Amino acid sequence: MKECIILAGGLGTRLQSVVKDVPKCMAEVSGKPFLHYLLSYLIKENFEHIILSLGYKSDIVINWLSTLDLSVKISHVIESEPLGTGGAIKLAFQKVQTQQALVINGDTFFDINTDALINFHDKKSADISITLKSMTDFDRYGSVETNSEGRIVKFNEKQYCTQGLINGGVYLINKNIFNNLDFPKKFSFEKDVMEERLDSLKIYGCEQNSYFIDIGIPSDFEKANLDFKNRI
């Protein structure tokens, strides 16, 4: 069974000028909540169980979901307080029924081949596989360095790069890392897991160069409104 966690508890602080009073994942893009496109994509990729990690105004998401007739099992968890990305993922993993799950962000669309990522992850016997995307002339994202085997050896801070690989924010994570390692209730997945445990965990980068957009800033939110006009 393919399972996916969507991190959908964000406030959308950087989008306040164009989107107000809804969680970021519910920002309207070409007439539909952005979450609609994520769910449609996951169903197309044959996911059978989707877990929403909710926080800010979770009732808006839950009420909207109740109006849908989906061919997939939907579960959710709600953060009673902000737990950071790590805490939110750990909480959602309580609902995961298998030994691994895809994790995506509720404000990012990365049209990857998930079966290719799963095959890569299994072949490498990875603890965490991160989907990487090649970019040119960027300063909004940090870059990622891998060795010849694809294992991640370094995360670089945000700075201008003429060319490099970025973390696309799509992860395949083994459930047992949360059982085997001691984490606080609130922590950052990026800092406290991936960066701090780069040597002890098997963290690999799988490059895919399909369509990618992060609606977290107004300019890309407007771009998404154009790009998603013809999506179902």
URSULLIN-V504791 format. One record per helix or strand of 3 or more residues. SS is the DSSP state (H for helix, E for strand). FROM is the first residue (numbers start at 1). LEN is the number of residues. If there is no record, write none. Layout:
ss->SS from->FROM len->LEN
ss->SS from->FROM len->LEN
This chain:
ss->E from->3 len->6
ss->H from->13 len->3
ss->H from->24 len->3
ss->H from->34 len->11
ss->E from->49 len->6
ss->H from->58 len->8
ss->E from->73 len->6
ss->H from->84 len->12
ss->E from->100 len->6
ss->E from->108 len->3
ss->H from->114 len->11
ss->E from->128 len->11
ss->E from->143 len->4
ss->E from->151 len->5
ss->E from->161 len->14
ss->H from->176 len->5
ss->H from->189 len->7
ss->E from->203 len->5
ss->E from->212 len->3
ss->H from->218 len->10
